[in-house]
Amino acid sequence: MLPKIAIVGRPNVGKSVLFNRICQKRLSIVDEAEGITRDRLYAEADLFGRPFLLIDTGGIDLTGKIPFAEEVKRQAETAIEEADAILFVVDGQVGVTVQDEEIAKRLRRGKKPIIVAVNKVDAGEESTAISPFFSLGISSVMGISALQGNNIAEMLEAALQTIEIEETLPIPPNAIRVAIVGRPNVGKSTLLNHLLSEERSIVSPIAGTTRDAVDVLCEREGQPYLLIDTAGIRRKKSEKEVVDKFAAIRTEEAVERADVCLLMLDSFEGFTTQEMRIAAEIEAQGKSCILLFNKWDLIQNLKMEHAMRGVREAAPFLSYCPTLFISAIKERNLDKIFGTIKEVYQQRLIRLTTGVLNQFIEKCLQKYHPPLITGKRLRIYYLTQAEINPPKFILFVNKPDLMTDAYRKFLINQLRESFPFTGCPLLFELRGKKPLAKRGGGAVEAPALL
């Protein structure tokens, strides 16, 4: 595996700014409020051709004043345990604090290579700013500026020099990327923890606990999966905090990165406008979807068919998506999830030949001809599949504006009946005829194949 470097420290010393600086991306949420980062966040980075895995952690607050202080501390301790080297970030402008001293004691007991990164130090003032921090009992102390980028490369080089070079294994190219999405507090983090059989994300009954997207690589029956736990998407009017807005953006980005999305619903509340918005986002981005009704063990006197009725009416796309009725906390039906993910992903890779598709179009025309519009009728030349993952089809016609919504839905429904593409949205594009040549100033159109 890649060498791991964990960034730790008390709240609001600039850990997430440093994380983003090293990764050269805005992966971690940055805000002046303390306690913004909660789960540990992973990202691949590179220093002069040497890759490594960087871990951002929540601020360790030994006073317990910040929400989820104990859970954040446990997440940070897990990151420290799995890291090969540690960047202990402190604030050069504030100086040594009691919390810095306590954290240093805990880090020294772990006997991992530690570099004290004295943040917010201007160039040329390193020696003066770092001298008080040698009292922490850690020999390697460096002055940096995460905001300005001063001494970042030197700090990383020092950290990597303490790690023995091992064979690195990147994310397998055949890994299926799976985003776990849904409203806040429907059980996404609980599901992730039970799927991995470890406490990977903080679980809390308070809505909105997870704010960063969390990536985890795992394997089932020889198939690698990259699982992405995401912050829950709230209604727009509920996004009062800046970090909640970042979290909504992060969830949309997670959907964009995924191949398959697990859309979790609370069985008590059913399919709400928030799930409708998430489902629309999944379909718009061309991602496959599996619907998970969580907490089904607590439901009484309600049939599964009745639970699905409202979903089909509100979001027709979900009618073609597999549905599992689960209990994340009791691990009910969780054994079916990975097999369903693999099946749905394979549907994205199906490619149909143009000959097969033209036979399909011919059968559709025999069932139902396009209607006349102002005395003109849509002429279909041929249908072809342009792409897979997700499947994209191009229908060549004489005039695209003659295609009615009703006939378009008819073709798509017939396509799904003939070739299910389970859980996968179908991208359907119309293209008008192109002149082949000109004779006497007039265009000669291509002949219709069907």
VOFI-543576 format. One record per residue (C-alpha): residue number from 0; residue in three letters; x, y, z. Coordinates in steps of 0.1 Angstrom, whole numbers, padded with zeros to 4 digits, m for minus. Example, Ala and Ser with C-alpha at 12.3 -4.5 7.8 and 13.67 -1.06 7.14 Angstrom:
REM VOFI-543576
+-----+-----+-------+-------+-------+
|   k |   r |     u |     v |     w |
+-----+-----+-------+-------+-------+
|   0 | ala |  0123 | m0045 |  0078 |
|   1 | ser |  0137 | m0011 |  0071 |
+-----+-----+-------+-------+-------+
This chain:
REM VOFI-543576
+-----+-----+-------+-------+-------+
|   k |   r |     u |     v |     w |
+-----+-----+-------+-------+-------+
|   0 | met |  0000 |  0000 |  0000 |
|   1 | leu |  0010 |  0036 | m0003 |
|   2 | pro |  0029 |  0051 |  0027 |
|   3 | lys |  0004 |  0070 |  0049 |
|   4 | ile |  0010 |  0104 |  0065 |
|   5 | ala | m0016 |  0116 |  0090 |
|   6 | ile | m0022 |  0153 |  0098 |
|   7 | val | m0032 |  0157 |  0135 |
|   8 | gly | m0035 |  0185 |  0160 |
|   9 | arg | m0060 |  0205 |  0181 |
|  10 | pro | m0089 |  0223 |  0164 |
|  11 | asn | m0083 |  0254 |  0142 |
|  12 | val | m0046 |  0252 |  0137 |
|  13 | gly | m0048 |  0249 |  0099 |
|  14 | lys | m0048 |  0211 |  0093 |
|  15 | ser | m0074 |  0212 |  0066 |
|  16 | val | m0057 |  0241 |  0049 |
|  17 | leu | m0025 |  0221 |  0049 |
|  18 | phe | m0043 |  0190 |  0036 |
|  19 | asn | m0057 |  0210 |  0007 |
|  20 | arg | m0024 |  0227 |  0000 |
|  21 | ile | m0006 |  0193 | m0003 |
|  22 | cys | m0033 |  0177 | m0024 |
|  23 | gln | m0036 |  0209 | m0045 |
|  24 | lys | m0074 |  0205 | m0044 |
|  25 | arg | m0102 |  0217 | m0021 |
|  26 | leu | m0109 |  0182 | m0007 |
|  27 | ser | m0113 |  0191 |  0029 |
|  28 | ile | m0138 |  0217 |  0042 |
|  29 | val | m0121 |  0249 |  0055 |
|  30 | asp | m0139 |  0273 |  0078 |
|  31 | glu | m0129 |  0295 |  0107 |
|  32 | ala | m0153 |  0276 |  0131 |
|  33 | glu | m0137 |  0249 |  0152 |
|  34 | gly | m0145 |  0213 |  0147 |
|  35 | ile | m0154 |  0213 |  0110 |
|  36 | thr | m0135 |  0182 |  0100 |
|  37 | arg | m0149 |  0151 |  0118 |
|  38 | asp | m0143 |  0119 |  0099 |
|  39 | arg | m0108 |  0111 |  0088 |
|  40 | leu | m0104 |  0120 |  0051 |
|  41 | tyr | m0080 |  0103 |  0026 |
|  42 | ala | m0064 |  0116 | m0006 |
|  43 | glu | m0035 |  0105 | m0028 |
|  44 | ala | m0007 |  0130 | m0032 |
|  45 | asp |  0027 |  0131 | m0047 |
|  46 | leu |  0061 |  0146 | m0038 |
|  47 | phe |  0086 |  0147 | m0067 |
|  48 | gly |  0073 |  0115 | m0082 |
|  49 | arg |  0069 |  0096 | m0049 |
|  50 | pro |  0032 |  0089 | m0042 |
|  51 | phe |  0017 |  0087 | m0007 |
|  52 | leu | m0016 |  0087 |  0011 |
|  53 | leu | m0025 |  0117 |  0031 |
|  54 | ile | m0050 |  0115 |  0060 |
|  55 | asp | m0068 |  0146 |  0074 |
|  56 | thr | m0083 |  0143 |  0108 |
|  57 | gly | m0106 |  0163 |  0130 |
|  58 | gly | m0092 |  0186 |  0157 |
|  59 | ile | m0084 |  0167 |  0189 |
|  60 | asp | m0103 |  0186 |  0216 |
|  61 | leu | m0094 |  0172 |  0250 |
|  62 | thr | m0118 |  0197 |  0267 |
|  63 | gly | m0148 |  0181 |  0251 |
|  64 | lys | m0164 |  0215 |  0242 |
|  65 | ile | m0167 |  0208 |  0205 |
|  66 | pro | m0196 |  0185 |  0193 |
|  67 | phe | m0186 |  0149 |  0188 |
|  68 | ala | m0152 |  0156 |  0205 |
|  69 | glu | m0149 |  0120 |  0218 |
|  70 | glu | m0158 |  0105 |  0184 |
|  71 | val | m0134 |  0128 |  0165 |
|  72 | lys | m0106 |  0120 |  0190 |
|  73 | arg | m0113 |  0083 |  0183 |
|  74 | gln | m0111 |  0088 |  0145 |
|  75 | ala | m0079 |  0107 |  0149 |
|  76 | glu | m0064 |  0080 |  0171 |
|  77 | thr | m0073 |  0054 |  0144 |
|  78 | ala | m0055 |  0075 |  0118 |
|  79 | ile | m0025 |  0078 |  0140 |
|  80 | glu | m0025 |  0040 |  0145 |
|  81 | glu | m0026 |  0033 |  0107 |
|  82 | ala | m0002 |  0061 |  0097 |
|  83 | asp |  0035 |  0055 |  0089 |
|  84 | ala |  0044 |  0091 |  0098 |
|  85 | ile |  0026 |  0119 |  0116 |
|  86 | leu |  0025 |  0157 |  0109 |
|  87 | phe |  0016 |  0173 |  0143 |
|  88 | val |  0003 |  0207 |  0133 |
|  89 | val |  0005 |  0235 |  0159 |
|  90 | asp | m0002 |  0273 |  0157 |
|  91 | gly |  0030 |  0294 |  0156 |
|  92 | gln |  0011 |  0326 |  0164 |
|  93 | val | m0006 |  0312 |  0195 |
|  94 | gly |  0024 |  0293 |  0208 |
|  95 | val |  0025 |  0261 |  0229 |
|  96 | thr | m0009 |  0253 |  0246 |
|  97 | val | m0019 |  0228 |  0272 |
|  98 | gln | m0037 |  0208 |  0246 |
|  99 | asp | m0006 |  0207 |  0224 |
| 100 | glu |  0014 |  0193 |  0253 |
| 101 | glu | m0012 |  0166 |  0260 |
| 102 | ile | m0014 |  0156 |  0223 |
| 103 | ala |  0024 |  0154 |  0221 |
| 104 | lys |  0024 |  0130 |  0251 |
| 105 | arg |  0000 |  0107 |  0233 |
| 106 | leu |  0019 |  0108 |  0201 |
| 107 | arg |  0052 |  0100 |  0217 |
| 108 | arg |  0037 |  0069 |  0233 |
| 109 | gly |  0028 |  0056 |  0198 |
| 110 | lys |  0065 |  0056 |  0188 |
| 111 | lys |  0057 |  0067 |  0152 |
| 112 | pro |  0079 |  0092 |  0133 |
| 113 | ile |  0066 |  0127 |  0142 |
| 114 | ile |  0073 |  0161 |  0127 |
| 115 | val |  0060 |  0191 |  0145 |
| 116 | ala |  0047 |  0215 |  0118 |
| 117 | val |  0046 |  0250 |  0133 |
| 118 | asn |  0020 |  0266 |  0111 |
| 119 | lys |  0014 |  0303 |  0103 |
| 120 | val |  0051 |  0311 |  0103 |
| 121 | asp |  0063 |  0338 |  0078 |
| 122 | ala |  0094 |  0332 |  0057 |
| 123 | gly |  0126 |  0342 |  0075 |
| 124 | glu |  0111 |  0339 |  0110 |
| 125 | glu |  0113 |  0301 |  0113 |
| 126 | ser |  0140 |  0299 |  0140 |
| 127 | thr |  0123 |  0324 |  0163 |
| 128 | ala |  0088 |  0309 |  0159 |
| 129 | ile |  0097 |  0272 |  0163 |
| 130 | ser |  0120 |  0274 |  0193 |
| 131 | pro |  0092 |  0272 |  0220 |
| 132 | phe |  0078 |  0240 |  0204 |
| 133 | phe |  0110 |  0220 |  0212 |
| 134 | ser |  0095 |  0218 |  0247 |
| 135 | leu |  0070 |  0192 |  0234 |
| 136 | gly |  0097 |  0166 |  0235 |
| 137 | ile |  0098 |  0159 |  0197 |
| 138 | ser |  0131 |  0164 |  0180 |
| 139 | ser |  0119 |  0172 |  0145 |
| 140 | val |  0103 |  0207 |  0144 |
| 141 | met |  0097 |  0228 |  0112 |
| 142 | gly |  0082 |  0261 |  0106 |
| 143 | ile |  0056 |  0262 |  0077 |
| 144 | ser |  0029 |  0283 |  0062 |
| 145 | ala |  0000 |  0261 |  0049 |
| 146 | leu | m0017 |  0292 |  0035 |
| 147 | gln |  0014 |  0306 |  0017 |
| 148 | gly |  0030 |  0272 |  0009 |
| 149 | asn |  0063 |  0279 |  0027 |
| 150 | asn |  0084 |  0248 |  0036 |
| 151 | ile |  0057 |  0223 |  0026 |
| 152 | ala |  0079 |  0203 |  0003 |
| 153 | glu |  0107 |  0202 |  0029 |
| 154 | met |  0084 |  0190 |  0056 |
| 155 | leu |  0070 |  0162 |  0034 |
| 156 | glu |  0104 |  0152 |  0023 |
| 157 | ala |  0114 |  0149 |  0060 |
| 158 | ala |  0083 |  0128 |  0067 |
| 159 | leu |  0088 |  0105 |  0038 |
| 160 | gln |  0125 |  0099 |  0047 |
| 161 | thr |  0113 |  0083 |  0079 |
| 162 | ile |  0092 |  0058 |  0060 |
| 163 | glu |  0107 |  0026 |  0045 |
| 164 | ile |  0099 |  0024 |  0008 |
| 165 | glu |  0074 | m0004 |  0001 |
| 166 | glu |  0057 | m0016 | m0030 |
| 167 | thr |  0028 |  0007 | m0037 |
| 168 | leu | m0006 | m0005 | m0049 |
| 169 | pro | m0029 |  0021 | m0066 |
| 170 | ile | m0067 |  0018 | m0067 |
| 171 | pro | m0073 | m0011 | m0092 |
| 172 | pro | m0086 |  0001 | m0126 |
| 173 | asn | m0114 | m0025 | m0124 |
| 174 | ala | m0127 | m0012 | m0090 |
| 175 | ile | m0164 | m0004 | m0090 |
| 176 | arg | m0169 |  0031 | m0075 |
| 177 | val | m0200 |  0032 | m0052 |
| 178 | ala | m0214 |  0063 | m0036 |
| 179 | ile | m0237 |  0060 | m0006 |
| 180 | val | m0261 |  0089 | m0008 |
| 181 | gly | m0293 |  0101 |  0008 |
| 182 | arg | m0308 |  0125 |  0033 |
| 183 | pro | m0291 |  0132 |  0066 |
| 184 | asn | m0296 |  0105 |  0093 |
| 185 | val | m0309 |  0077 |  0071 |
| 186 | gly | m0281 |  0054 |  0082 |
| 187 | lys | m0254 |  0058 |  0055 |
| 188 | ser | m0224 |  0057 |  0079 |
| 189 | thr | m0239 |  0028 |  0098 |
| 190 | leu | m0243 |  0009 |  0065 |
| 191 | leu | m0206 |  0016 |  0056 |
| 192 | asn | m0194 |  0005 |  0090 |
| 193 | his | m0213 | m0028 |  0088 |
| 194 | leu | m0202 | m0035 |  0052 |
| 195 | leu | m0166 | m0030 |  0063 |
| 196 | ser | m0170 | m0046 |  0097 |
| 197 | glu | m0152 | m0017 |  0114 |
| 198 | glu | m0160 |  0017 |  0127 |
| 199 | arg | m0150 |  0037 |  0096 |
| 200 | ser | m0173 |  0067 |  0099 |
| 201 | ile | m0187 |  0085 |  0130 |
| 202 | val | m0223 |  0073 |  0136 |
| 203 | ser | m0247 |  0095 |  0155 |
| 204 | pro | m0284 |  0100 |  0158 |
| 205 | ile | m0280 |  0137 |  0151 |
| 206 | ala | m0287 |  0146 |  0114 |
| 207 | gly | m0257 |  0159 |  0094 |
| 208 | thr | m0228 |  0142 |  0113 |
| 209 | thr | m0208 |  0133 |  0082 |
| 210 | arg | m0196 |  0164 |  0063 |
| 211 | asp | m0167 |  0151 |  0042 |
| 212 | ala | m0169 |  0124 |  0016 |
| 213 | val | m0150 |  0093 |  0028 |
| 214 | asp | m0134 |  0068 |  0004 |
| 215 | val | m0127 |  0032 |  0014 |
| 216 | leu | m0112 |  0004 | m0008 |
| 217 | cys | m0125 | m0031 | m0001 |
| 218 | glu | m0128 | m0064 | m0020 |
| 219 | arg | m0156 | m0090 | m0022 |
| 220 | glu | m0151 | m0124 | m0040 |
| 221 | gly | m0122 | m0110 | m0060 |
| 222 | gln | m0140 | m0078 | m0071 |
| 223 | pro | m0125 | m0045 | m0057 |
| 224 | tyr | m0150 | m0018 | m0047 |
| 225 | leu | m0143 |  0019 | m0038 |
| 226 | leu | m0170 |  0029 | m0013 |
| 227 | ile | m0177 |  0066 | m0009 |
| 228 | asp | m0197 |  0077 |  0022 |
| 229 | thr | m0211 |  0111 |  0018 |
| 230 | ala | m0228 |  0139 |  0038 |
| 231 | gly | m0266 |  0139 |  0036 |
| 232 | ile | m0282 |  0164 |  0012 |
| 233 | arg | m0305 |  0188 |  0030 |
| 234 | arg | m0333 |  0209 |  0016 |
| 235 | lys | m0319 |  0242 |  0003 |
| 236 | lys | m0336 |  0262 |  0030 |
| 237 | ser | m0319 |  0241 |  0056 |
| 238 | glu | m0284 |  0248 |  0044 |
| 239 | lys | m0278 |  0275 |  0069 |
| 240 | glu | m0242 |  0267 |  0076 |
| 241 | val | m0215 |  0272 |  0050 |
| 242 | val | m0202 |  0238 |  0058 |
| 243 | asp | m0236 |  0222 |  0050 |
| 244 | lys | m0234 |  0239 |  0016 |
| 245 | phe | m0199 |  0225 |  0010 |
| 246 | ala | m0212 |  0191 |  0021 |
| 247 | ala | m0241 |  0192 | m0005 |
| 248 | ile | m0215 |  0201 | m0032 |
| 249 | arg | m0193 |  0172 | m0020 |
| 250 | thr | m0222 |  0148 | m0023 |
| 251 | glu | m0228 |  0159 | m0058 |
| 252 | glu | m0191 |  0154 | m0066 |
| 253 | ala | m0192 |  0119 | m0051 |
| 254 | val | m0222 |  0110 | m0074 |
| 255 | glu | m0201 |  0123 | m0103 |
| 256 | arg | m0172 |  0101 | m0093 |
| 257 | ala | m0193 |  0070 | m0088 |
| 258 | asp | m0204 |  0043 | m0112 |
| 259 | val | m0232 |  0031 | m0089 |
| 260 | cys | m0251 |  0050 | m0062 |
| 261 | leu | m0268 |  0034 | m0032 |
| 262 | leu | m0297 |  0057 | m0026 |
| 263 | met | m0308 |  0052 |  0010 |
| 264 | leu | m0343 |  0060 |  0023 |
| 265 | asp | m0358 |  0060 |  0057 |
| 266 | ser | m0386 |  0034 |  0056 |
| 267 | phe | m0407 |  0054 |  0081 |
| 268 | glu | m0406 |  0086 |  0060 |
| 269 | gly | m0406 |  0070 |  0025 |
| 270 | phe | m0397 |  0088 | m0007 |
| 271 | thr | m0396 |  0126 | m0001 |
| 272 | thr | m0388 |  0156 | m0023 |
| 273 | gln | m0352 |  0154 | m0011 |
| 274 | glu | m0348 |  0118 | m0025 |
| 275 | met | m0365 |  0130 | m0057 |
| 276 | arg | m0338 |  0157 | m0060 |
| 277 | ile | m0310 |  0132 | m0054 |
| 278 | ala | m0325 |  0106 | m0078 |
| 279 | ala | m0327 |  0134 | m0105 |
| 280 | glu | m0290 |  0142 | m0099 |
| 281 | ile | m0281 |  0105 | m0102 |
| 282 | glu | m0300 |  0101 | m0135 |
| 283 | ala | m0287 |  0134 | m0149 |
| 284 | gln | m0251 |  0123 | m0143 |
| 285 | gly | m0258 |  0089 | m0159 |
| 286 | lys | m0251 |  0069 | m0128 |
| 287 | ser | m0266 |  0035 | m0120 |
| 288 | cys | m0287 |  0033 | m0088 |
| 289 | ile | m0298 |  0008 | m0062 |
| 290 | leu | m0326 |  0018 | m0039 |
| 291 | leu | m0322 |  0008 | m0002 |
| 292 | phe | m0351 |  0011 |  0022 |
| 293 | asn | m0334 |  0012 |  0056 |
| 294 | lys | m0349 |  0004 |  0090 |
| 295 | trp | m0373 | m0020 |  0074 |
| 296 | asp | m0371 | m0042 |  0105 |
| 297 | leu | m0391 | m0016 |  0124 |
| 298 | ile | m0419 | m0014 |  0098 |
| 299 | gln | m0452 | m0033 |  0104 |
| 300 | asn | m0483 | m0038 |  0083 |
| 301 | leu | m0468 | m0023 |  0052 |
| 302 | lys | m0461 | m0044 |  0021 |
| 303 | met | m0430 | m0038 |  0000 |
| 304 | glu | m0451 | m0032 | m0031 |
| 305 | his | m0469 | m0003 | m0013 |
| 306 | ala | m0436 |  0012 | m0003 |
| 307 | met | m0424 |  0012 | m0039 |
| 308 | arg | m0456 |  0026 | m0054 |
| 309 | gly | m0449 |  0062 | m0045 |
| 310 | val | m0413 |  0059 | m0057 |
| 311 | arg | m0424 |  0047 | m0091 |
| 312 | glu | m0449 |  0075 | m0095 |
| 313 | ala | m0424 |  0103 | m0083 |
| 314 | ala | m0393 |  0090 | m0102 |
| 315 | pro | m0400 |  0067 | m0131 |
| 316 | phe | m0362 |  0061 | m0135 |
| 317 | leu | m0362 |  0043 | m0102 |
| 318 | ser | m0387 |  0017 | m0115 |
| 319 | tyr | m0358 |  0001 | m0134 |
| 320 | cys | m0335 |  0001 | m0103 |
| 321 | pro | m0331 | m0029 | m0080 |
| 322 | thr | m0347 | m0023 | m0045 |
| 323 | leu | m0334 | m0039 | m0013 |
| 324 | phe | m0353 | m0037 |  0020 |
| 325 | ile | m0326 | m0037 |  0047 |
| 326 | ser | m0317 | m0029 |  0083 |
| 327 | ala | m0281 | m0015 |  0084 |
| 328 | ile | m0279 | m0018 |  0122 |
| 329 | lys | m0291 | m0054 |  0123 |
| 330 | glu | m0273 | m0063 |  0090 |
| 331 | arg | m0305 | m0075 |  0074 |
| 332 | asn | m0301 | m0082 |  0037 |
| 333 | leu | m0267 | m0065 |  0036 |
| 334 | asp | m0252 | m0097 |  0021 |
| 335 | lys | m0272 | m0090 | m0011 |
| 336 | ile | m0257 | m0055 | m0016 |
| 337 | phe | m0223 | m0063 | m0032 |
| 338 | gly | m0238 | m0089 | m0056 |
| 339 | thr | m0264 | m0064 | m0067 |
| 340 | ile | m0238 | m0037 | m0072 |
| 341 | lys | m0218 | m0060 | m0094 |
| 342 | glu | m0249 | m0070 | m0115 |
| 343 | val | m0259 | m0034 | m0120 |
| 344 | tyr | m0224 | m0023 | m0130 |
| 345 | gln | m0222 | m0051 | m0156 |
| 346 | gln | m0254 | m0037 | m0171 |
| 347 | arg | m0236 | m0005 | m0178 |
| 348 | leu | m0211 | m0023 | m0200 |
| 349 | ile | m0236 | m0040 | m0224 |
| 350 | arg | m0230 | m0030 | m0260 |
| 351 | leu | m0257 | m0036 | m0286 |
| 352 | thr | m0248 | m0038 | m0323 |
| 353 | thr | m0264 | m0014 | m0348 |
| 354 | gly | m0280 | m0044 | m0366 |
| 355 | val | m0298 | m0055 | m0334 |
| 356 | leu | m0309 | m0020 | m0327 |
| 357 | asn | m0323 | m0015 | m0362 |
| 358 | gln | m0343 | m0047 | m0358 |
| 359 | phe | m0356 | m0033 | m0326 |
| 360 | ile | m0366 |  0000 | m0342 |
| 361 | glu | m0384 | m0019 | m0370 |
| 362 | lys | m0405 | m0037 | m0344 |
| 363 | cys | m0413 | m0004 | m0327 |
| 364 | leu | m0425 |  0011 | m0360 |
| 365 | gln | m0447 | m0019 | m0366 |
| 366 | lys | m0463 | m0014 | m0332 |
| 367 | tyr | m0467 |  0024 | m0332 |
| 368 | his | m0458 |  0048 | m0360 |
| 369 | pro | m0447 |  0084 | m0351 |
| 370 | pro | m0477 |  0108 | m0352 |
| 371 | leu | m0482 |  0134 | m0379 |
| 372 | ile | m0473 |  0169 | m0368 |
| 373 | thr | m0486 |  0198 | m0390 |
| 374 | gly | m0488 |  0173 | m0419 |
| 375 | lys | m0452 |  0160 | m0414 |
| 376 | arg | m0441 |  0127 | m0399 |
| 377 | leu | m0408 |  0118 | m0381 |
| 378 | arg | m0387 |  0095 | m0403 |
| 379 | ile | m0362 |  0073 | m0385 |
| 380 | tyr | m0330 |  0063 | m0404 |
| 381 | tyr | m0312 |  0041 | m0378 |
| 382 | leu | m0303 |  0037 | m0341 |
| 383 | thr | m0268 |  0031 | m0329 |
| 384 | gln | m0251 |  0028 | m0295 |
| 385 | ala | m0223 |  0053 | m0293 |
| 386 | glu | m0210 |  0046 | m0258 |
| 387 | ile | m0211 |  0023 | m0227 |
| 388 | asn | m0208 |  0031 | m0190 |
| 389 | pro | m0234 |  0046 | m0192 |
| 390 | pro | m0251 |  0034 | m0224 |
| 391 | lys | m0256 |  0062 | m0249 |
| 392 | phe | m0278 |  0058 | m0280 |
| 393 | ile | m0281 |  0080 | m0310 |
| 394 | leu | m0312 |  0080 | m0331 |
| 395 | phe | m0307 |  0095 | m0366 |
| 396 | val | m0339 |  0111 | m0379 |
| 397 | asn | m0350 |  0136 | m0406 |
| 398 | lys | m0362 |  0164 | m0382 |
| 399 | pro | m0356 |  0161 | m0344 |
| 400 | asp | m0383 |  0186 | m0336 |
| 401 | leu | m0409 |  0161 | m0350 |
| 402 | met | m0401 |  0138 | m0321 |
| 403 | thr | m0428 |  0140 | m0294 |
| 404 | asp | m0422 |  0134 | m0257 |
| 405 | ala | m0448 |  0105 | m0259 |
| 406 | tyr | m0430 |  0088 | m0287 |
| 407 | arg | m0396 |  0093 | m0271 |
| 408 | lys | m0409 |  0076 | m0239 |
| 409 | phe | m0424 |  0048 | m0260 |
| 410 | leu | m0390 |  0041 | m0276 |
| 411 | ile | m0372 |  0042 | m0243 |
| 412 | asn | m0397 |  0020 | m0226 |
| 413 | gln | m0396 | m0005 | m0255 |
| 414 | leu | m0358 | m0005 | m0253 |
| 415 | arg | m0359 | m0013 | m0216 |
| 416 | glu | m0384 | m0041 | m0222 |
| 417 | ser | m0361 | m0057 | m0248 |
| 418 | phe | m0328 | m0050 | m0231 |
| 419 | pro | m0333 | m0042 | m0193 |
| 420 | phe | m0302 | m0022 | m0185 |
| 421 | thr | m0311 | m0028 | m0148 |
| 422 | gly | m0305 |  0002 | m0126 |
| 423 | cys | m0289 |  0021 | m0154 |
| 424 | pro | m0301 |  0054 | m0170 |
| 425 | leu | m0302 |  0055 | m0208 |
| 426 | leu | m0288 |  0085 | m0226 |
| 427 | phe | m0309 |  0091 | m0257 |
| 428 | glu | m0298 |  0116 | m0283 |
| 429 | leu | m0315 |  0127 | m0316 |
| 430 | arg | m0296 |  0138 | m0347 |
| 431 | gly | m0311 |  0153 | m0378 |
| 432 | lys | m0302 |  0143 | m0414 |
| 433 | lys | m0271 |  0156 | m0431 |
| 434 | pro | m0270 |  0165 | m0468 |
| 435 | leu | m0248 |  0140 | m0488 |
| 436 | ala | m0243 |  0161 | m0519 |
| 437 | lys | m0258 |  0191 | m0538 |
| 438 | arg | m0274 |  0189 | m0572 |
| 439 | gly | m0284 |  0220 | m0590 |
| 440 | gly | m0283 |  0239 | m0557 |
| 441 | gly | m0305 |  0215 | m0538 |
| 442 | ala | m0295 |  0190 | m0511 |
| 443 | val | m0300 |  0153 | m0514 |
| 444 | glu | m0308 |  0137 | m0481 |
| 445 | ala | m0297 |  0103 | m0470 |
| 446 | pro | m0322 |  0075 | m0476 |
| 447 | ala | m0342 |  0062 | m0446 |
| 448 | leu | m0330 |  0027 | m0436 |
| 449 | leu | m0363 |  0019 | m0419 |
+-----+-----+-------+-------+-------+
